[in-house]
């Protein structure tokens, strides 16, 4: 699906698709993952570093917890 999405975006934006990394661009996802992991984080100079780093995690945990379903089964 990622490959199809990237190809469609390439057509819509009139640019080359993910055909630069591996056969048919299949390694593009791996290349994007490596780039994301090695990318340097930028923290604004006057921001509280701890809050700036932890806040997105708190938001994601809150959102994911809203999808938690606790099954209650009554066996009789």
C-alpha positions in Angstrom: 0.0 0.0 0.0 2.8 2.4 0.8 4.3 1.8 -2.6 1.0 2.5 -4.3 0.5 5.7 -2.3 4.0 6.9 -3.2 3.4 6.2 -6.9 0.1 8.1 -6.9 1.7 11.0 -5.1 4.5 11.1 -7.6 2.0 11.2 -10.5 -0.1 13.9 -8.8 2.9 16.0 -7.9 4.5 15.5 -11.4 7.8 14.1 -10.0 9.7 10.8 -9.9 8.2 8.1 -7.7 10.0 5.8 -5.3 12.1 4.2 -8.0 15.5 5.3 -6.7 15.9 2.9 -3.8 15.9 -0.8 -4.7 13.8 -2.7 -7.2 10.6 -0.9 -8.0 11.2 1.3 -4.9 10.4 -1.5 -2.5 13.2 -0.4 -0.2 12.0 3.2 0.1 10.1 2.4 3.3 13.4 1.1 4.9 15.3 4.2 3.7 12.6 6.5 5.2 12.7 4.6 8.5 16.5 4.9 8.7 16.3 8.6 7.8 13.7 9.2 10.5 15.7 7.4 13.2 18.9 9.3 12.4 17.3 12.7 12.0 18.4 15.2 14.5 15.7 16.5 16.9 15.4 20.2 17.2 14.3 21.7 20.4 13.5 25.4 20.6 16.1 27.2 22.8 13.7 28.5 25.4 11.4 25.4 25.6 11.4 23.1 28.6 13.2 20.1 27.2 11.5 17.5 29.3 8.0 18.7 28.5 8.8 19.2 24.8 10.1 15.6 24.5 7.4 13.9 26.7 4.3 15.7 25.6 3.8 13.9 22.3 4.1 10.6 24.1 1.5 11.6 26.6 -0.9 12.7 23.8 -0.4 9.4 21.9 -0.9 7.3 25.0 -4.1 9.2 25.8 -5.4 8.7 22.3 -4.5 5.0 22.2 -6.1 4.4 25.6 -9.4 5.8 24.3 -9.5 2.8 22.0 -8.9 0.3 24.7 -11.8 -2.1 25.1 -12.2 -4.1 28.2 -14.2 -7.1 27.4 -16.7 -8.2 30.0 -18.1 -11.7 29.5 -20.5 -13.3 31.8 -20.4 -17.0 31.9 -23.4 -18.7 33.1 
